[in-house]
């Protein structure tokens, strides 16, 4: 699979890319975030996409890595 780079400008564009990538995941989603920004990762669309991914297979995995976990609470 070929990968291509693209620049992302703004929170709305970043959130759209995150949703698109989550929608394409088949086995695992790894989220690396400073503080799990609620505007990006808490959107109903992304939550639903990730929920459907996790329910799609017993092998589906979600890993969340945070730099500042106390700020994410």
Number of C-alpha atoms within 10 A of each C-alpha: 3 3 5 5 5 6 6 12 8 7 12 12 13 14 19 15 13 15 20 13 12 20 16 11 16 14 14 14 19 12 15 12 15 13 15 20 13 10 11 18 17 13 14 11 14 19 14 14 18 20 12 13 21 19 11 12 11 8 10 14 16 13 10 10 13 15 12 12 12 8 11 13 8
